Amino acid sequence: MSGIKAVLKSLLARLFSRENVFALLLCLIVLLVIIVTADTSPQWIYQGF
């Protein structure tokens, strides 16, 4: 069981490296800015209706 635990720990350490955490935070910040600033719906969606 300790072998599986060590593999899982190294996988999580590789997955949540400093670079990946910064990339994830940057992506979340960009998504949040897009959601907050998109106060009106785009008009091209409703052109066919």
C-alpha positions as CSV (number, residue, x, y, z in Angstrom):
1,M,0.0,0.0,0.0
2,S,2.9,2.4,0.7
3,G,3.9,2.1,-3.0
4,I,0.5,3.3,-4.2
5,K,0.6,6.1,-1.7
6,A,4.1,7.3,-2.9
7,V,3.0,7.2,-6.5
8,L,-0.2,9.2,-5.7
9,K,1.8,11.7,-3.7
10,S,4.3,12.2,-6.5
11,L,1.5,12.5,-9.0
12,L,-0.3,15.2,-7.0
13,A,3.0,17.0,-6.4
14,R,3.6,17.1,-10.2
15,L,0.0,18.0,-10.9
16,F,-0.1,20.9,-8.5
17,S,3.3,22.4,-9.2
18,R,3.9,26.1,-8.7
19,E,3.7,26.7,-12.5
20,N,0.3,24.8,-12.8
21,V,-1.2,26.6,-9.8
22,F,-0.2,30.0,-11.3
23,A,-1.7,29.0,-14.7
24,L,-4.9,27.9,-13.0
25,L,-5.2,31.1,-11.1
26,L,-4.6,33.2,-14.2
27,C,-7.3,31.3,-16.0
28,L,-9.8,31.8,-13.2
29,I,-9.0,35.5,-13.0
30,V,-9.5,35.9,-16.8
31,L,-12.8,34.0,-16.6
32,L,-14.0,36.1,-13.7
33,V,-13.1,39.3,-15.6
34,I,-15.0,38.1,-18.7
35,I,-18.1,37.1,-16.6
36,V,-18.1,40.4,-14.6
37,T,-17.6,42.7,-17.6
38,A,-20.1,40.9,-19.9
39,D,-23.2,42.7,-18.6
40,T,-25.0,42.7,-21.9
41,S,-25.7,39.7,-24.1
42,P,-24.2,39.8,-27.6
43,Q,-26.7,40.9,-30.2
44,W,-25.5,38.5,-32.9
45,I,-27.0,35.5,-31.0
46,Y,-30.5,36.9,-31.4
47,Q,-30.3,38.1,-35.0
48,G,-32.1,35.0,-36.4
49,F,-35.1,35.4,-34.1
